[in-house]
């Protein structure tokens, strides 16, 4: 399944956000893959961030990552950089953007 997300980086933290993504821990990327994601791309337009994931089961991905200290640490780091973060409450399953049109 494809899942689109929208987050927003703080204007004064764009460089730090981009630097952090040049240094994503290998343990975290391995965990994301192990939880069923095959692709995760993030685009930035100003402070808006658009994510596109290819994942077998998105709610399962969120549940699996939620158990891992490496993800907890990453989310804490992102929380310092983001103005609007991905909502992981209630499993985060309701956070994806709805599809409006597809070719």
Backbone as CSV, one residue per row, in Angstrom:
resi,resn,N_x,N_y,N_z,CA_x,CA_y,CA_z,C_x,C_y,C_z
1,UNK,0.829,-1.174,0.000,0.000,0.000,0.000,0.874,1.238,0.000
2,UNK,0.372,2.309,-0.603,1.064,3.598,-0.561,0.387,4.469,0.490
3,UNK,1.207,5.159,1.266,0.709,6.040,2.316,1.395,7.386,2.159
4,UNK,0.602,8.459,2.141,1.147,9.814,2.079,0.921,10.487,3.426
5,UNK,1.944,11.214,3.880,1.877,11.941,5.145,2.321,13.380,4.912
6,UNK,1.860,14.275,5.773,2.281,15.670,5.726,2.759,16.065,7.119
7,UNK,3.951,16.611,7.197,4.473,17.177,8.427,5.042,18.549,8.083
8,UNK,5.484,19.274,9.089,6.043,20.605,8.828,7.246,20.807,9.733
9,UNK,8.369,21.180,9.110,9.587,21.462,9.851,9.554,22.913,10.325
10,UNK,10.111,23.177,11.496,10.217,24.552,11.976,11.154,25.317,11.043
11,UNK,10.778,26.526,10.686,11.550,27.321,9.726,12.992,27.519,10.174
12,UNK,13.207,27.623,11.466,14.563,27.838,11.967,15.341,26.536,12.157
13,UNK,14.749,25.392,11.775,15.404,24.092,11.974,15.555,23.284,10.686
14,UNK,15.322,23.916,9.530,15.397,23.200,8.254,16.762,22.538,8.057
15,UNK,17.836,23.278,8.276,19.180,22.714,8.073,19.419,21.532,9.012
16,UNK,18.990,21.637,10.249,19.167,20.549,11.211,18.341,19.324,10.816
17,UNK,17.139,19.568,10.304,16.282,18.470,9.853,16.942,17.726,8.689
18,UNK,17.427,18.488,7.718,18.068,17.851,6.572,19.346,17.130,6.986
19,UNK,20.109,17.707,7.903,21.317,17.043,8.404,20.956,15.740,9.107
20,UNK,19.921,15.763,9.922,19.502,14.549,10.629,19.168,13.432,9.644
21,UNK,18.570,13.791,8.518,18.194,12.770,7.545,19.369,12.288,6.695
22,UNK,20.492,12.948,6.797,21.712,12.410,6.187,22.382,11.416,7.130
23,UNK,21.851,11.335,8.364,22.463,10.496,9.408,21.441,9.581,10.077
24,UNK,20.430,9.124,9.350,19.426,8.239,9.946,20.140,6.964,10.403
25,UNK,19.937,6.574,11.670,20.630,5.374,12.171,20.291,4.126,11.352
26,UNK,21.309,3.357,11.032,21.109,2.119,10.280,20.154,1.185,11.019
27,UNK,20.217,1.185,12.338,19.303,0.352,13.131,17.847,0.746,12.868
28,UNK,17.602,2.041,12.686,16.244,2.504,12.413,15.818,2.140,10.999
29,UNK,16.665,2.356,10.009,16.270,2.010,8.635,16.051,0.500,8.501
30,UNK,16.858,-0.295,9.183,16.665,-1.749,9.162,15.328,-2.116,9.807
31,UNK,14.977,-1.439,10.893,13.711,-1.706,11.574,12.524,-1.306,10.701
32,UNK,12.642,-0.197,9.991,11.571,0.241,9.093,11.361,-0.801,7.999
33,UNK,12.446,-1.291,7.436,12.333,-2.335,6.404,11.756,-3.623,6.987
34,UNK,12.231,-4.026,8.160,11.754,-5.258,8.796,10.263,-5.176,9.115
35,UNK,9.762,-3.970,9.351,8.344,-3.783,9.663,7.477,-3.700,8.407
36,UNK,8.086,-3.845,7.226,7.306,-3.963,6.002,7.388,-2.821,5.015
37,UNK,8.162,-1.772,5.300,8.288,-0.667,4.348,9.353,-0.995,3.311
38,UNK,9.050,-0.728,2.051,10.026,-0.943,0.992,10.552,0.372,0.428
39,UNK,9.807,1.454,0.628,10.211,2.790,0.169,9.697,3.812,1.174
40,UNK,10.468,4.884,1.364,10.001,6.038,2.140,10.756,7.242,1.604
41,UNK,10.040,8.132,0.953,10.625,9.331,0.368,9.989,10.545,1.022
42,UNK,10.812,11.561,1.316,10.313,12.806,1.886,10.715,13.946,0.952
43,UNK,9.731,14.760,0.558,9.983,15.970,-0.214,9.735,17.163,0.693
44,UNK,10.461,18.264,0.449,10.259,19.484,1.217,9.940,20.628,0.270
45,UNK,8.908,21.391,0.604,8.560,22.632,-0.091,8.445,23.689,0.989
46,UNK,9.464,24.545,1.084,9.506,25.491,2.200,9.600,24.715,3.500
47,UNK,8.620,24.891,4.360,8.619,24.153,5.626,7.712,22.928,5.584
48,UNK,6.979,22.754,4.498,6.089,21.596,4.379,6.869,20.375,3.918
49,UNK,6.605,19.264,4.585,7.243,17.995,4.257,6.167,17.013,3.820
50,UNK,6.396,16.346,2.696,5.461,15.375,2.167,6.181,14.035,2.081
51,UNK,5.604,13.032,2.709,6.190,11.700,2.786,5.359,10.751,1.926
52,UNK,6.010,9.859,1.211,5.328,8.796,0.496,5.986,7.484,0.890
53,UNK,5.188,6.583,1.442,5.677,5.277,1.880,5.046,4.183,1.041
54,UNK,5.823,3.185,0.744,5.321,1.922,0.208,5.507,0.939,1.350
55,UNK,4.404,0.385,1.844,4.459,-0.463,3.035,3.381,-1.536,2.948
56,UNK,3.695,-2.715,3.458,2.727,-3.806,3.432,1.492,-3.478,4.266
57,UNK,1.706,-3.018,5.506,0.614,-2.776,6.447,1.024,-1.587,7.315
58,UNK,0.489,-0.415,7.003,0.899,0.801,7.698,0.631,0.772,9.207
59,UNK,-0.562,0.394,9.658,-0.773,0.332,11.109,0.208,-0.619,11.806
60,UNK,0.556,-1.724,11.150,1.526,-2.654,11.726,2.911,-2.013,11.797
61,UNK,3.291,-1.285,10.750,4.572,-0.582,10.742,4.661,0.350,11.951
62,UNK,3.626,1.157,12.174,3.613,2.109,13.278,3.681,1.368,14.613
63,UNK,2.932,0.289,14.739,2.940,-0.483,15.986,4.313,-1.076,16.253
64,UNK,4.937,-1.636,15.231,6.258,-2.255,15.403,7.313,-1.213,15.758
65,UNK,7.309,-0.089,15.055,8.292,0.950,15.334,8.079,1.548,16.720
66,UNK,6.832,1.620,17.156,6.525,2.180,18.459,7.133,1.417,19.620
67,UNK,7.542,0.182,19.387,8.138,-0.666,20.425,9.640,-0.475,20.558
68,UNK,10.259,0.233,19.642,11.714,0.254,19.546,12.343,1.512,20.135
69,UNK,13.320,1.355,21.030,14.011,2.516,21.589,14.664,3.400,20.525
70,UNK,15.176,2.817,19.445,15.806,3.631,18.402,14.776,4.554,17.753
71,UNK,13.552,4.085,17.586,12.503,4.929,17.026,12.048,5.973,18.042
72,UNK,11.950,5.597,19.300,11.577,6.563,20.338,12.579,7.709,20.375
73,UNK,13.864,7.375,20.291,14.911,8.406,20.283,14.803,9.270,19.026
74,UNK,14.540,8.651,17.883,14.409,9.404,16.630,13.210,10.347,16.703
75,UNK,12.085,9.857,17.208,10.897,10.696,17.308,11.128,11.877,18.252
76,UNK,11.881,11.660,19.324,12.217,12.762,20.233,13.062,13.802,19.501
77,UNK,14.013,13.326,18.705,14.856,14.240,17.922,14.016,15.019,16.914
78,UNK,13.128,14.318,16.213,12.270,14.985,15.231,11.320,15.963,15.925
79,UNK,10.871,15.636,17.121,9.985,16.520,17.866,10.598,17.880,18.132
80,UNK,11.924,17.926,18.208,12.631,19.193,18.405,12.715,20.009,17.109
81,UNK,12.542,19.354,15.980,12.729,19.995,14.683,11.431,20.310,13.951
82,UNK,10.385,19.609,14.299,9.138,19.733,13.561,8.143,20.651,14.255
83,UNK,7.460,21.433,13.446,6.355,22.261,13.925,5.079,21.428,13.968
84,UNK,4.854,20.648,12.914,3.728,19.719,12.844,4.327,18.348,12.600
85,UNK,4.217,17.496,13.597,4.796,16.161,13.513,3.729,15.161,13.090
86,UNK,4.184,14.003,12.656,3.302,12.878,12.374,2.654,12.470,13.681
87,UNK,1.358,12.242,13.676,0.629,11.895,14.894,0.725,10.395,15.143
88,UNK,1.541,10.009,16.105,1.685,8.602,16.466,0.717,8.198,17.557
89,UNK,-0.109,9.121,18.030,-1.094,8.759,19.049,-2.110,7.799,18.442
90,UNK,-2.675,6.977,19.269,-3.664,5.983,18.831,-3.112,5.134,17.694
91,UNK,-1.815,4.856,17.729,-1.206,4.005,16.723,-0.848,4.712,15.443
92,UNK,-1.230,5.968,15.285,-0.873,6.722,14.098,-1.593,6.295,12.836
93,UNK,-2.518,5.358,12.951,-3.157,4.799,11.766,-4.060,5.791,11.048
94,UNK,-4.500,6.844,11.720,-5.396,7.803,11.096,-4.670,8.990,10.471
95,UNK,-3.354,9.001,10.500,-2.575,10.142,10.042,-2.417,10.250,8.525
96,UNK,-2.525,9.181,7.734,-2.276,9.313,6.298,-3.224,10.300,5.630
97,UNK,-2.699,10.952,4.586,-3.523,11.865,3.798,-4.500,11.064,2.944
98,UNK,-5.725,11.524,2.801,-6.681,10.808,1.975,-6.357,11.014,0.486
99,UNK,-6.626,10.004,-0.314,-6.430,10.096,-1.761,-7.558,10.937,-2.341
100,UNK,-7.218,11.927,-3.144,-8.203,12.769,-3.809,-8.372,12.367,-5.272
101,UNK,-7.256,12.035,-5.919,-7.276,11.652,-7.332,-6.055,10.803,-7.626
102,UNK,-6.214,9.874,-8.564,-5.083,9.014,-8.944,-5.217,8.658,-10.408
103,UNK,-4.098,8.678,-11.125,-4.066,8.299,-12.543,-3.637,6.857,-12.637
